[in-house]
Amino acid sequence: MMAPTCWSLPTDLVSASVEIMRSNGRRGHEGLALWFGRRNEVGKVSITHLVSVTGPGFVSAPLQLRLSWRAMSRLTDLADSLQLYMVGQIHSHPGTMVDLSPVDKELGIRCQDYLSAVCPFYAQKATDDIRGCGVHVFDGGAYRRLSLTEIARRTNVVGMGVEKIQLEVPA
């Protein structure tokens, strides 16, 4: 049996992600930040890059986010050029809602070990701790929420900053 995937998070990953989502949240819209990284041979994933998407291929609304197919293609091209892959994402929900919605579960990225974190209060409250979010992993064909104990066991914060990229995505 393989050991479960573990993730290394840069010290500023969560706070920088919240900052990206904050402007959408001020309008009462969901926000989004994407996490890129690499996996080593023992299943440890290092998140190294934080991607902010803008442009007509990214639509944000109350209780809704959409990326166009061309936006996804552009994100894949970026990951390939950096020799990384999309490790996960964080998006925001209103109020204290940190669970994935049925739409998130059904239409979100569905790849083994993909992380999907949910930040409460439409990212209007500053946080730098992943434990203030709902953290979900796609595992065995479905998303499941990680307990605080599992988050502590499977994530570690490393003393480096995340590299930030802003990407314009087409409709």
TABELCOR-V810792 format. One record per residue. N is the residue number from 1. RES is the residue in one letter. PHI is phi as a letter, one per 20 degrees, with the letter a starting at -180 (none if undefined). PSI is psi in whole degrees, -180 to 180 (* if undefined). D_LAST is the distance of its C-alpha to the last C-alpha in Angstrom with 1 decimal. Layout:
N RES PHI PSI D_LAST
N RES PHI PSI D_LAST
This chain:
1 M none 133 42.4
2 M f 146 39.7
3 A f 148 39.5
4 P f 149 36.5
5 T f 139 33.6
6 C c 152 34.0
7 W c 134 31.6
8 S e 125 32.4
9 L d 127 30.6
10 P g 151 30.9
11 T g -34 32.9
12 D d 10 30.1
13 L g -51 27.2
14 V f -46 27.4
15 S f -40 28.2
16 A f -36 25.4
17 S f -44 22.9
18 V f -42 24.3
19 E f -40 24.0
20 I f -41 20.2
21 M f -18 19.9
22 R g -42 22.5
23 S f -38 20.6
24 N f -42 18.4
25 G f -36 21.7
26 R f -28 23.5
27 R e 3 21.3
28 G m 25 22.2
29 H d 156 18.8
30 E f 150 18.3
31 G d 168 17.5
32 L b 139 16.5
33 A c 138 17.8
34 L d 145 17.8
35 W d 125 21.1
36 F d 152 21.6
37 G a -162 25.1
38 R c 156 27.7
39 R d 136 30.3
40 N e 180 33.8
41 E f -15 36.3
42 V d 12 37.8
43 G n 12 34.6
44 K e 126 34.1
45 V d 127 30.5
46 S d 118 30.1
47 I e 126 27.0
48 T c -25 26.6
49 H c 144 23.1
50 L d 122 21.1
51 V d 126 17.4
52 S d 125 15.7
53 V d 138 11.9
54 T c 169 10.5
55 G o 178 7.7
56 P f -16 4.9
57 G e -2 3.8
58 F c 118 7.4
59 V d 128 9.3
60 S c 136 13.0
61 A b 173 15.8
62 P g 128 19.4
63 L l 30 20.0
64 Q a 140 16.4
65 L c 147 13.5
66 R b 137 10.3
67 L d 133 8.2
68 S f 164 5.7
69 W f -37 7.9
70 R f -34 6.4
71 A f -45 6.8
72 M f -38 10.1
73 S f -43 11.0
74 R f -41 10.7
75 L f -41 12.8
76 T f -43 15.2
77 D f -41 15.6
78 L f -47 16.5
79 A g -45 18.9
80 D f -43 20.4
81 S f -28 21.0
82 L e -4 22.8
83 Q l 44 24.6
84 L c -179 23.5
85 Y b 165 21.7
86 M f 108 19.9
87 V e -37 23.0
88 G a -166 21.7
89 Q b 166 20.1
90 I c 137 21.3
91 H c 165 19.9
92 S d 150 21.8
93 H c 161 23.6
94 P f 158 25.9
95 G l -143 29.6
96 T e 10 31.2
97 M f 111 28.9
98 V c 6 28.4
99 D e 158 28.2
100 L f 141 25.1
101 S f 164 24.3
102 P g -36 24.6
103 V f -42 20.8
104 D g -45 20.5
105 K f -38 23.2
106 E e -39 21.9
107 L d -3 18.1
108 G f 176 18.1
109 I f 128 18.5
110 R c 71 21.9
111 C c 140 23.5
112 Q g 132 27.1
113 D m 13 27.9
114 Y f 130 24.3
115 L e 137 24.9
116 S c 105 23.2
117 A e 149 24.8
118 V c 122 24.7
119 C e 129 25.7
120 P f 173 27.6
121 F l 34 27.7
122 Y l 35 24.0
123 A m 29 25.0
124 Q e -10 27.4
125 K d 129 30.4
126 A f 137 30.8
127 T b 148 31.4
128 D c 12 31.8
129 D d 122 33.0
130 I g -25 31.0
131 R f -12 33.8
132 G e -1 32.6
133 C d 164 29.6
134 G e 127 29.4
135 V d 123 28.9
136 H c 148 28.0
137 V c 141 28.0
138 F e 118 26.9
139 D b 120 30.3
140 G m 32 31.8
141 G n 6 29.0
142 A b 158 28.4
143 Y e 144 27.6
144 R b 147 30.7
145 R e 136 31.4
146 L e 140 33.5
147 S f 164 36.7
148 L g -36 37.7
149 T f -44 40.2
150 E f -37 37.7
151 I g -46 35.3
152 A f -37 38.4
153 R f -33 39.4
154 R d -3 36.0
155 T c 151 34.5
156 N b 145 36.0
157 V e 129 35.1
158 V d 149 35.7
159 G f 53 36.7
160 M c 158 33.9
161 G e 154 30.8
162 V e 144 27.3
163 E e 129 25.2
164 K d 136 22.2
165 I c 133 19.0
166 Q d 128 16.1
167 L c 123 12.9
168 E e 127 10.0
169 V d 139 6.8
170 P e 157 3.8
171 A f * 0.0
